[in-house]
């Protein structure tokens, strides 16, 4: 499960380049980085002329009465909602971190050790006149498992490129175990001094 993620500019030159490209396309007033929530608009990378290209899309497939923000990697190929997107509309969601909550509702931030960017596998579609995306999830690896039983399908850089550009690599990427992540508490600290 992934219900929020972070997209901040200060930590990463690659994120800055994505933001600059998006702001050139839609204008600086139309979007700004920060914590991304379901139904927010955020940059995703799609294949345009066989090159990763940033586009601004809404997070979530809108269905009657619900917003679908995640798709299970194990069953996406079987589900009518995701089948065509998996075949022809894959995207990569760039971020600097994602968040999960434990059973006691404590918030944790997960980052990729030694990296300033964390890529997540996704799918996109065009619904109700708007481009939208969802994040693929998989069984949690040992770094996330104590907090939640699901996690985003995190992609190392080479796998991110293959996810976008190599149809033959899709099935192996869907079943890969994501890299181990660094966990920190994201609870707000309140100090009286």
PyMOL commands that set and color helices and strands:
alter all, ss='L'
color gray80, all
select helices_A, chain A and resi 13-26+80-88+142-145+157-165+167-174
alter helices_A, ss='H'
color red, helices_A
select strands_A, chain A and resi 4-7+34-37+41-48+51-59+61-63+66-68+70-72+90-95+97-101+107-111+118-127+130-139+150-152+154-155+182-185
alter strands_A, ss='S'
color yellow, strands_A
deselect
rebuild
show_as cartoon
